Amino acid sequence: MKIYPSASYQEPAGISMLPVRLLRLVTAVFKNLDEQFWRRRGLIQDWLELALCGIDPLLSRQRMAAEVLQVLNETPETKTLVLRPPSRWKGFTEGQYLPVEVDINGVRMRRCYSISSTSQQFRRESLISITVKQVAGGVVSNFLNHQVRAGDILYIGDAEGKFTLDSSLPGRKPVFIAAGSGITPMMPMLEALYAEHPEFAATLIYYARNRQELIFSERLKRLEQRYTQLSVHTHFTEEEGRVNKTHLLRDCPDIGSSEVYLCGPEQFMATVKSELCALSDVAPQIHQESFGSAHSMSAECQDIEASVSFGLSGKVVQSGGDKSLLELAELAGLQPKFGCRGGVCHECTCVKTHGRVMNRLTGEVLPDEQEYIQACIAIPVGEVSIGNW
């Protein structure tokens, strides 16, 4: 294709027309290309996305970029990040979690963190918060605690999760039982509850290792002072030991007939549920959200080197610890879909074509046969092949 200037055209003296000529050339080239060619391959969208992100990541149309406005210290190991999500973000209900995506050393990683602010604040100020506690060996939690600053950009998804206040409230008396960072979804749930029902009676039982690790201490103090119907009980396990029946009955004598909201490490929640069942002949109504894993590698599976082959991408990754298939896929540079990362939502289901895996929650070792498994709670044992990643 040749492009000729008009025979009658003359350049104005003293003015360079190079930019104009380049613009005409590019325009002519694009006009002569088959528009369906571009659409079929999504190249127009990709070029537009690249251009917009080059100007400002907040203009991205393919990923939802949220700006970090503040980083607040909650405890020596916990920080709250105040975010401004894009206008197309759909909002949330107290108790839900936020998928967060970051790029660390060239590897894109996703994690989910409970939203620790209220929906009222989002409607009023268009801001949300997540509160992140450092996890030993946790790549993303340590990155968010130590590397992220005000002005940085995080990529987020729509809020997810069903750990929310029962729509029938006020009904049976709610009792909130949390340990460690399990307080993060409960804090906005309590604030939302009392903003709408200030006369309502509720109890919070909160366990932390010590006073320095008590998350939201000032927010809890203000809430308790403002609403006399709220009863707050804090326990420090280094001084009082772990959760037990005596604590539960002393803090809430009618807990057996209450509606319980429970959040914390798996072992903590298992103990609470066991104690509650022993207190009443009727199974208690329990809503729960879990942080952490219940089982370590069984004796049969310990010290076994694992090798995972991802058939679709051709990637192979080695593992000598207890990392899940989802974590190993991310370390290999893959971007599998996931949701809760705790064995609840089934978003990360994949096809195991060969090998054995251990269920992180139950400790069960699944046999060497083709089956659908949840990658977030499946720990490879020996050689494992995943067909659809």
C-alpha positions as CSV (number, residue, x, y, z in Angstrom):
1,M,0.0,0.0,0.0
2,K,1.4,3.4,-1.0
3,I,0.3,6.7,0.3
4,Y,0.8,9.8,-1.8
5,P,0.2,13.4,-0.8
6,S,-2.2,15.5,-2.8
7,A,-0.5,17.1,-5.9
8,S,-1.9,20.5,-4.8
9,Y,-0.6,20.2,-1.3
10,Q,2.3,22.5,-0.1
11,E,3.9,22.5,3.3
12,P,3.8,25.9,5.1
13,A,7.2,27.5,5.1
14,G,9.3,27.1,8.3
15,I,7.0,24.5,9.9
16,S,7.9,20.9,10.2
17,M,5.1,18.6,9.0
18,L,6.7,15.4,10.2
19,P,4.3,14.8,13.1
20,V,1.3,15.4,10.8
21,R,2.7,13.0,8.1
22,L,3.3,10.3,10.8
23,L,-0.3,10.7,12.0
24,R,-1.7,10.4,8.5
25,L,0.5,7.4,7.8
26,V,-0.7,5.6,11.0
27,T,-4.4,6.5,10.2
28,A,-4.1,5.1,6.7
29,V,-2.6,1.9,7.9
30,F,-5.3,1.3,10.5
31,K,-8.0,2.1,8.0
32,N,-6.7,-0.5,5.6
33,L,-6.5,-3.3,8.2
34,D,-9.4,-5.7,8.6
35,E,-11.2,-4.6,11.7
36,Q,-12.4,-8.1,12.4
37,F,-8.8,-9.2,12.5
38,W,-8.2,-6.9,15.4
39,R,-11.4,-7.8,17.2
40,R,-10.8,-11.6,16.9
41,R,-7.5,-11.3,18.7
42,G,-8.6,-8.6,21.2
43,L,-5.6,-6.6,20.1
44,I,-7.5,-3.3,20.1
45,Q,-8.4,-3.8,23.8
46,D,-4.9,-4.9,24.7
47,W,-3.4,-1.8,23.0
48,L,-5.9,0.4,24.7
49,E,-5.3,-1.2,28.1
50,L,-1.5,-0.8,27.7
51,A,-1.9,2.8,26.7
52,L,-4.3,3.6,29.6
53,C,-2.1,1.8,32.2
54,G,0.9,3.7,30.8
55,I,-0.8,7.0,31.6
56,D,-2.3,5.9,35.0
57,P,-2.8,2.3,36.4
58,L,-6.2,3.6,37.8
59,L,-7.5,3.9,34.2
60,S,-7.2,0.1,33.7
61,R,-10.3,-1.5,32.2
62,Q,-9.3,-5.1,32.5
63,R,-8.2,-5.0,36.2
64,M,-9.6,-3.0,39.0
65,A,-6.9,-0.8,40.4
66,A,-7.3,0.6,44.0
67,E,-5.0,3.4,45.3
68,V,-3.5,3.0,48.8
69,L,-4.4,6.2,50.6
70,Q,-3.1,5.3,54.1
71,V,-1.2,2.6,55.9
72,L,-2.1,2.4,59.6
73,N,-0.3,0.5,62.3
74,E,-2.7,-1.7,64.3
75,T,-0.1,-3.9,66.1
76,P,3.6,-4.6,65.5
77,E,2.6,-7.3,63.0
78,T,-0.7,-6.0,61.6
79,K,-1.5,-3.0,59.3
80,T,-4.6,-1.6,57.9
81,L,-4.6,-0.4,54.3
82,V,-7.1,2.3,53.4
83,L,-8.0,2.0,49.7
84,R,-9.9,4.0,47.1
85,P,-11.4,1.4,44.7
86,P,-12.5,2.3,41.2
87,S,-16.0,3.7,40.5
88,R,-17.1,0.4,38.9
89,W,-16.4,-1.6,42.1
90,K,-19.7,-3.0,43.3
91,G,-19.5,-2.6,47.0
92,F,-19.7,-5.1,49.8
93,T,-21.5,-6.4,52.9
94,E,-19.8,-6.4,56.3
95,G,-18.0,-9.7,56.8
96,Q,-17.0,-10.3,53.2
97,Y,-13.4,-10.5,52.0
98,L,-11.5,-8.7,49.2
99,P,-9.4,-10.5,46.6
100,V,-6.1,-8.7,46.3
101,E,-3.5,-9.1,43.5
102,V,0.1,-8.0,43.7
103,D,3.2,-8.6,41.5
104,I,6.2,-9.7,43.6
105,N,9.5,-10.5,41.9
106,G,7.8,-11.0,38.6
107,V,5.2,-13.4,40.0
108,R,1.6,-12.3,40.2
109,M,0.0,-13.5,43.5
110,R,-3.5,-13.3,44.8
111,R,-4.7,-13.4,48.4
112,C,-8.0,-12.6,50.1
113,Y,-8.4,-10.3,53.1
114,S,-11.4,-9.4,55.1
115,I,-12.7,-5.9,54.6
116,S,-12.3,-4.1,58.0
117,S,-14.4,-1.0,57.3
118,T,-18.1,-0.5,57.0
119,S,-20.3,-0.3,53.9
120,Q,-21.6,3.0,55.4
121,Q,-18.1,4.5,55.1
122,F,-17.8,3.2,51.5
123,R,-21.1,4.9,50.6
124,R,-20.1,8.1,52.3
125,E,-16.4,8.4,51.3
126,S,-15.9,5.8,48.6
127,L,-13.2,4.2,50.7
128,I,-12.6,0.7,52.0
129,S,-10.0,-0.9,54.3
130,I,-8.3,-4.3,54.6
131,T,-6.4,-5.3,57.7
132,V,-3.4,-7.7,57.1
133,K,-1.6,-9.6,59.8
134,Q,1.9,-10.9,58.9
135,V,2.1,-14.7,58.5
136,A,5.4,-16.5,59.1
137,G,6.7,-17.2,55.6
138,G,3.7,-15.5,54.0
139,V,5.0,-13.8,50.9
140,V,2.0,-11.5,50.3
141,S,1.2,-10.6,53.9
142,N,4.8,-9.6,54.5
143,F,4.9,-7.6,51.3
144,L,1.8,-5.7,52.2
145,N,3.1,-5.0,55.7
146,H,6.6,-3.9,54.8
147,Q,6.6,-2.7,51.2
148,V,3.3,-1.0,50.4
149,R,3.1,2.8,50.9
150,A,0.5,5.5,50.4
151,G,0.2,6.2,46.7
152,D,0.8,2.6,45.6
153,I,-1.6,0.6,43.5
154,L,-3.2,-2.7,44.4
155,Y,-5.4,-4.7,42.0
156,I,-8.6,-6.0,43.6
157,G,-11.6,-8.1,42.7
158,D,-15.3,-7.9,43.7
159,A,-16.1,-8.6,47.4
160,E,-16.9,-12.2,48.1
161,G,-18.0,-14.4,51.0
162,K,-21.1,-15.4,52.9
163,F,-19.9,-14.7,56.4
164,T,-22.3,-11.9,57.0
165,L,-24.9,-10.9,59.6
166,D,-28.1,-13.0,59.4
167,S,-30.8,-11.0,57.6
168,S,-33.3,-12.0,60.4
169,L,-31.4,-10.0,63.0
170,P,-32.5,-8.9,65.5
171,G,-33.5,-12.4,66.5
172,R,-31.5,-14.6,68.8
173,K,-28.7,-12.9,70.7
174,P,-25.6,-12.8,68.6
175,V,-22.2,-13.9,70.1
176,F,-19.1,-13.1,68.2
177,I,-16.1,-15.3,69.0
178,A,-12.7,-14.4,67.4
179,A,-9.0,-15.2,67.7
180,G,-6.1,-13.2,66.2
181,S,-6.9,-11.7,62.9
182,G,-10.3,-13.4,63.0
183,I,-11.5,-10.0,64.5
184,T,-11.1,-8.3,61.1
185,P,-14.5,-9.2,59.6
186,M,-16.3,-9.0,62.9
187,M,-15.3,-5.4,63.7
188,P,-17.3,-3.9,60.8
189,M,-20.1,-6.4,61.5
190,L,-20.4,-5.1,65.0
191,E,-20.2,-1.4,63.9
192,A,-22.9,-2.0,61.3
193,L,-25.1,-3.9,63.8
194,Y,-25.0,-1.1,66.3
195,A,-25.4,1.7,63.8
196,E,-28.8,0.2,62.9
197,H,-29.8,-1.4,66.3
198,P,-28.1,0.6,69.1
199,E,-30.4,-1.0,71.7
200,F,-29.5,-4.6,70.7
201,A,-27.6,-6.9,73.2
202,A,-24.6,-8.7,71.8
203,T,-21.3,-10.3,73.1
204,L,-17.8,-10.3,71.7
205,I,-15.3,-12.8,73.0
206,Y,-11.8,-12.1,71.5
207,Y,-8.6,-14.1,72.0
208,A,-5.1,-12.7,71.3
209,R,-1.7,-13.9,72.3
210,N,-1.0,-10.8,74.4
211,R,-2.0,-7.2,74.7
212,Q,0.5,-6.0,72.1
213,E,-1.3,-8.3,69.5
214,L,-4.8,-7.0,70.2
215,I,-6.1,-5.7,66.9
216,F,-8.5,-2.8,66.8
217,S,-8.1,-2.1,70.6
218,E,-9.1,1.6,70.2
219,R,-12.1,0.9,67.9
220,L,-13.3,-1.8,70.3
221,K,-12.9,0.6,73.3
222,R,-15.0,3.3,71.5
223,L,-17.7,0.9,70.5
224,E,-18.0,-0.6,74.0
225,Q,-18.2,2.9,75.6
226,R,-20.8,4.1,73.1
227,Y,-23.1,1.1,73.2
228,T,-23.7,-0.2,76.7
229,Q,-25.6,-3.2,75.4
230,L,-22.4,-4.6,73.9
231,S,-20.3,-6.8,76.2
232,V,-16.7,-7.2,75.2
233,H,-14.4,-9.8,76.8
234,T,-10.7,-10.1,75.8
235,H,-8.5,-13.1,76.7
236,F,-4.7,-13.3,76.4
237,T,-3.6,-16.8,75.8
238,E,-0.1,-16.3,77.2
239,E,-1.8,-15.4,80.6
240,E,-5.1,-17.3,80.6
241,G,-4.5,-20.2,78.3
242,R,-6.6,-21.2,75.3
243,V,-10.3,-21.0,74.8
244,N,-12.3,-23.3,77.1
245,K,-15.8,-23.9,78.4
246,T,-15.2,-21.9,81.6
247,H,-14.3,-18.8,79.6
248,L,-17.4,-19.1,77.3
249,L,-19.9,-19.6,80.1
250,R,-18.4,-16.8,82.3
251,D,-18.5,-14.4,79.4
252,C,-21.9,-15.4,78.1
253,P,-24.0,-17.6,80.4
254,D,-26.7,-18.1,77.7
255,I,-24.3,-18.9,74.9
256,G,-25.9,-22.3,74.4
257,S,-29.1,-20.6,73.0
258,S,-27.3,-17.8,71.1
259,E,-26.4,-17.4,67.5
260,V,-22.7,-17.7,67.2
261,Y,-20.4,-15.9,64.7
262,L,-17.0,-17.6,64.8
263,C,-13.7,-16.7,63.1
264,G,-10.1,-17.7,63.6
265,P,-7.6,-20.5,63.1
266,E,-9.1,-23.9,62.3
267,Q,-8.0,-25.5,65.6
268,F,-9.4,-22.6,67.6
269,M,-12.8,-22.9,65.8
270,A,-12.8,-26.7,66.2
271,T,-12.3,-26.3,70.0
272,V,-15.1,-23.7,70.3
273,K,-17.6,-25.8,68.4
274,S,-16.8,-28.8,70.5
275,E,-17.3,-26.9,73.7
276,L,-20.5,-25.3,72.5
277,C,-21.9,-28.7,71.5
278,A,-21.1,-30.0,75.0
279,L,-23.1,-27.2,76.6
280,S,-26.4,-27.9,74.9
281,D,-28.4,-30.9,73.7
282,V,-29.4,-28.8,70.7
283,A,-26.7,-28.1,68.1
284,P,-25.9,-24.4,68.2
285,Q,-26.4,-22.2,65.2
286,I,-22.9,-21.2,64.1
287,H,-21.7,-19.0,61.2
288,Q,-18.0,-19.3,60.6
289,E,-15.0,-18.0,58.6
290,S,-11.7,-19.7,58.9
291,F,-8.1,-18.4,58.8
292,G,-5.2,-20.8,58.6
293,S,-5.0,-24.6,58.2
294,A,-6.0,-27.4,60.5
295,H,-3.6,-30.2,59.6
296,S,0.1,-30.5,59.1
297,M,1.6,-33.2,56.9
298,S,0.9,-36.7,58.2
299,A,3.7,-39.0,59.3
300,E,3.2,-41.0,56.1
301,C,3.7,-37.9,53.9
302,Q,6.4,-36.0,55.8
303,D,9.9,-35.5,54.2
304,I,8.6,-36.7,50.8
305,E,9.9,-34.5,47.9
306,A,7.0,-33.5,45.6
307,S,7.2,-32.6,41.9
308,V,4.1,-31.1,40.3
309,S,3.7,-31.0,36.5
310,F,1.1,-28.5,35.0
311,G,0.1,-30.1,31.7
312,L,-1.5,-27.2,30.0
313,S,1.4,-24.7,30.6
314,G,4.2,-27.2,30.6
315,K,5.5,-25.9,33.9
316,V,7.1,-28.1,36.5
317,V,7.8,-27.1,40.1
318,Q,9.4,-28.9,43.0
319,S,8.2,-28.8,46.6
320,G,9.7,-30.1,49.8
321,G,7.3,-28.5,52.3
322,D,3.6,-28.3,52.8
323,K,2.7,-25.7,50.1
324,S,-0.6,-26.3,48.4
325,L,-1.1,-26.8,44.6
326,L,-2.5,-23.3,44.3
327,E,0.6,-21.8,46.0
328,L,2.9,-23.9,43.8
329,A,1.1,-22.9,40.7
330,E,1.5,-19.2,41.6
331,L,5.2,-19.7,42.3
332,A,5.5,-21.3,38.8
333,G,4.1,-18.0,37.4
334,L,0.6,-19.3,36.6
335,Q,-2.5,-17.3,37.4
336,P,-5.2,-19.9,38.4
337,K,-8.6,-18.7,39.5
338,F,-9.3,-18.8,43.2
339,G,-11.6,-17.4,45.8
340,C,-11.5,-18.1,49.5
341,R,-8.2,-20.0,49.6
342,G,-9.7,-22.1,52.5
343,G,-11.5,-24.9,50.9
344,V,-15.0,-23.3,50.9
345,C,-15.8,-21.8,47.5
346,H,-14.4,-24.3,45.0
347,E,-13.2,-21.6,42.7
348,C,-9.7,-23.2,42.5
349,T,-11.0,-26.7,41.5
350,C,-8.6,-28.3,39.1
351,V,-8.1,-31.8,37.4
352,K,-5.6,-34.1,39.0
353,T,-4.6,-36.6,36.4
354,H,-1.9,-38.4,38.3
355,G,-0.5,-38.7,41.8
356,R,-1.5,-38.4,45.5
357,V,-2.4,-35.2,47.4
358,M,-3.2,-34.6,51.1
359,N,-6.3,-32.6,52.1
360,R,-4.9,-29.8,54.3
361,L,-8.1,-29.5,56.3
362,T,-8.9,-33.2,57.0
363,G,-5.4,-34.8,56.7
364,E,-6.9,-37.4,54.2
365,V,-4.5,-38.6,51.5
366,L,-6.4,-38.9,48.2
367,P,-5.4,-41.9,46.0
368,D,-3.5,-41.9,42.7
369,E,-6.4,-41.5,40.3
370,Q,-7.9,-38.8,38.0
371,E,-10.3,-36.5,39.9
372,Y,-11.4,-33.0,40.6
373,I,-9.7,-31.4,43.6
374,Q,-9.5,-28.1,45.4
375,A,-6.0,-26.8,44.8
376,C,-6.0,-24.4,47.8
377,I,-6.2,-27.3,50.3
378,A,-4.4,-30.0,48.3
379,I,-0.7,-30.7,49.2
380,P,1.2,-32.8,46.7
381,V,2.7,-36.1,47.9
382,G,5.4,-37.3,45.5
383,E,4.8,-36.8,41.7
384,V,1.6,-35.1,40.8
385,S,0.2,-34.0,37.5
386,I,-2.5,-31.3,36.9
387,G,-4.1,-31.5,33.5
388,N,-5.9,-28.1,33.1
389,W,-3.3,-25.6,34.2
